[in-house]
Amino acid sequence: MKKKGPLYALFLSLLFILPGCSSLTVLNPKGPAARTLSDTIILSIAVMAFVLAVVYILYIFVLVKYRAKKSNEGYIPEHEEGNKVLEAIWIIIPIIIVAFLSVVTVKSTHAVENVANEYKDQDPLVIYASSSNWKWHFSYPEEGIETVNYVNIPVHRAVEFRLYSFGTITSFWVPQLAGQKYAMSDMLTYLNLSGDTVGSYIGKNSNFSGKGFAHMEFETLVMTDEDYQDWVKEVKETAPALTEDEFKGLLAAEHLGRKTYSSTHLEFSPPPGDHSEHMSGDGTEMDMHNGGEEHEDNKEIHPSPAPSSQTEFDGNPAPEVEEPLPSSPVEEHTHQ
């Protein structure tokens, strides 16, 4: 017992020390969508902790109360066929818990998929966020500018990100502002977010997409409206225009720093349509080549890896069998 004491002390100290090594940004929201998700996570943890506490308390109570001891040595309890009250309790309570969490999940999902209530009277700022190995391109069609590996948005403004990919499937995620949403090559997905606190927040690709995945991060800078307008004006006056050749070079490069342009690639490489444009008129067929011809051409810069034509087993020829293999134990016995 004396030898286990230091181990218990070390374990308890790690519980208090390790959480300080890295902040949980998901639980430090700076926008309404992220706050909804954070509240849902905390509520779910609280419900699960309550269930565990009840189970462990009952477990310890039963161990102590009904343990074997000298005073009841040789005691044999009466045979019980069952207890309808207890059976009803341990069936109804889990149903209530699951139903409660289901309602919370549906309501929170609906909330984060739409513009936050406090910004419903605004026209959202539309930004196209497209990924390529291993970087992010942010196109502002309203302002006519584009950035690479960073995005600036005004505070207290609804923002609608329209996501797609020039290569493999990626996942756009700014933990302190919203949940993650997949970006795919042949369709648009939509993510609504807004920031209510000025500051810099890290964004990343949360879906493993190859060797450069770990470095596929970007900065999301939430600015005052005045600073945002000044930044847009400065970009239009000082940044170079984005040409088609320049854009193809950006797609071909594996890693890039920040870049800024006074025009967007949407002019010569429009994004794919949304999910509904995949479907035929009766909704029964899908056209997986949904992007424009320019988008399809640019996708070829990052083609999906083709499966190998051979495997490690292809070099070993299959053994020749003179007799048919038995299909049942009876046939196997007759072959012997």
N, C-alpha and C positions, 0 to 999 in steps of 0.2 A: 504493500500500500504506500509506503514511504517513497518508493521509486516512481510511482505513478503521479505523485503530487506535482513535481516540476513539469511533467508532460501536460497535465491539466492546466497549470498556470500559463504555459507557453501557448496552448490552444486558445485560452480565453484572451490573452494579450493580442494574439493575431486577429481575433474578431474585432478588437477595438482599433488596431493599428492599420490593418490593410484597407478598410474603407476610406481612409484618408489619403491613400496613394493615388487614387483616381476618382474624380467626381462622377456621379451618375447623371450625365447630362439629360437623360430621358426624364428624370425626376426633378429637373430644374427648368421648367418650361418658360418660354418668353413669348408665347403667342397663344391664342385661344384654342387652336387645334391641338397643339402639344399639351396644353393644360388639360383638355378633355381626356387625352390618352393617359396622362400622368395620374389624374384622379381615378381613372378606371383601373390602372395597374395597382395603385395603393389600395383601393377598395377590394379588389380581388385578393390581394395579399392578406388584408385584414380578415376577410371571410375565411380563407384557408387557414390562417393562424388560429382563428376561433375554433374551427373544426378540430384542428390538431390538439389544441389545448383541452377541449372537452374529451377527446379520445384518450389522451394521456392521463388526465385526471381520473377518468373512470377506470383506466387500466391499473393505475397505482392503487386506487380504492379497492378494487377487486382482489389484487394481489395481497394487500394488507388484511382486509377483512376475512377473506376466505382461505388464508394460508393454513397449512397443516401445523398443529401445535399440540402440546401434550394434553390440554384440556379437552380436545375433541378427537383424541386418538381412537381410531377404529370407527369413526363416524362415517356412515354411508348415507348420502342424501337420497330423498325420495325421487322416484322416477318421474320426469316431467315430459309430457307429450308436446308441449309448446306453450307460448304465452302470446295470445292475440294482441294484447296491448303493446308489448315490446316489439313484436313483428310489425305492427302498424307504424310505430314510431320510427324504426330504422328503415322503413320504406318511404314514408311520407316526408320526413325531414330532408333526405337527399334530393327528392323531387323538388321540394321548395327551394333548396339552395341552387340547384341547376337552373330552375325556372327564373329565379332572381338574377343570377349572373347572365343568363341569356337575354333577358330584357335590358339589362345594363349594357351589354355588348352591342345589341342592335341599335339602341338609342345613341351610343357613343359613335358607332360606325356611321350612322346617318348624319350625325353632327359634323364629323371631320370630313365627310365626302362632299359637303356643301360649304358655301361661304358662311363664315361666322355671323351670328345674329347681329352683332354690333356693326357689321360692315355690309349688310344686305342692301343698303341704300346706295352703295357705290358701284360704279362700273369697274370690274377688276382689271388690274394691270396684267396684260397677257405677256408671258415670256415663254419662248420655246427653248426647252433644255434638251439637247441631243448629246448622246455619248458616242465616243469612238475610242479605240484602244490607245491610251488609257487616260482620257481627258474628257472635259465637259465643255460644250459650246452653248452659250446663252444668247439667244437672239431676241431683241426688243423690236417687234414690228411697228409699234406705235411711234417709238423714238427713232427707228431706223439705225440702230447701233447694235454691235455685237461684242461680247467678251468671251474669253477663254479662261477657264479654271477660276473664275470668281464671278459673283453676281451681286449687284446692289439693288436694294428695294427700299421704298419709302416707308417710314413707320406709320402705323395706323392706316394701312391701305390694304385692301383685298388684292391678293396676287393669285393669278391662275397660271400654273406651270403646265405646259403641254409637252409631254415627254415622248421621245422616241430614240432609237439607236441606229447607228450606222454599222454596228457589228453584232456582237453577242448581246444577250439580254443583260441589262444592268438594273440596279435599283437605286433610285434617287432618294436620298434621306438627309434631312437636316433635323437631328434629334430634338433640338430645343424649339423648333418651330412647327414641326408636323411629323406624321408617320411616313413610312417608306412607301414608294409606289414604283412598280416595274416600268422600265422603258424598253420597248421592243421595236424591231426593225420595220415592220409592215403595218403598224397602226399607232394611233395616238392614245396615250392615257393622260388623265387629268388629275392634278393635285392642287387643292386650294389651301393656301396658308396666308398668314399675316403675322407681322411682328408688332408687339406693343411696347417693346423696350429697345431703345437705340443701343447697338452693340455689334460685335463681330461673333459669328457663330459658324462652327465647322460643319461642312456638309461632306458626304461621302457616298461611295457606291457600296451598298450593303449586300450585294450579290456577287459571289466569287465568279470572276470572268477571265481569269488568266494570270500570267506571271506579274503583270503590272497592277493587279487589283489593289494591293496594299497602299499604293501611292496615288490612287484615284480619288483625291480629296479636293475640295474647293472651299473658298471663304464666302459666306453669305453675310453681307454688311447691311444692317438695317440703319438707315440714315433719316435725318429730319427731311421733311419735304423740301425745304429750301436748299439743303445740301445736295439732295438728289437732283433737283433741277439744275443746280450749278454744275454738277458732275456731268449730266447729259449734255449741257451746252458746251462744256470743255471738250468732251469726246468728239462732238460734231465738228468743232473748230480745229482740233489738233491731231486727231487719230487718222491714220490712212484708211482708204477704202479697202474693203475685202473683195478681192478679185477671185474668179473661179479657180485660176491656177494656184493662187495663194491658199485657197480653201482645200484644194486637193493635197497640197503639201502639208497642211495641218492634219488632215485625216491620216496621211501616211506616216507622220511622225509618231513615235511611241510615247514620248514624254515631253511636255512643254511647260514653260512657266506661264505667267499671266500675259495675255495679249488683249488689245482693245482695237476695235475697228469702227469706222463711221458709216458702215453699211452692213447688211446682213447677207448670209448665204441663202436666205429664203428667196431672194430675187432670181437666182439661177438654179437652186436646188430646193424646190418646195418640199415641205414635209409630207409624209403619208397621210391618208385620210383616217378618220376615226373608225372605231370598231364596226359601226353600222354600215360603213361603206364596203366592208368585206362581203356582206350578205347579198344574195340575189333578191329579186323582187318578192318572192314568196318566203324568203328567210330559210331556205333549205340547203343552199349551196354557199360555199365560201371561196372567194378569190384571194389567194394568199399573196399575190403580187399587187398590193394595194397602193404603193407609192407611185409618184410620177416617174417618168423615164429617167430624169436627172437623179432622183433619189436612188433608184435601182442601180444606176451606173456607179454612184458613189459608194454604195454598199459593197461593190466588188473590191474596193480597197481593203476591206476587212472581211473576206469571205469566211463562212463557218468552216471549221476544220473538217475535212472529209474523213470518214472512218478508214482505217487501214484495210487494204485489200487482203492482207494475210494476218494470221494470228500465230502464236507460238505453237499451235497444234497443227498448222497447215503443213509443216515440214515432215510430220510423222504420218505416213500412209495408214489408213484404217486396215486392221487385220482382215484377211479374207476368211470367210466362214463357209465351210463346205456344207454344213447342215443349217437349216433355219433355227433361229434362236427360240427356246421355249417361251411361251407367253403366259404359262401358269405353272404352279408347283406340280400339278398332275403331269403335264407334258414333260417337265424337267425330270420327273421320276422315270417316265417311260424311256427318255433318251439314255438314261443310265442303264 
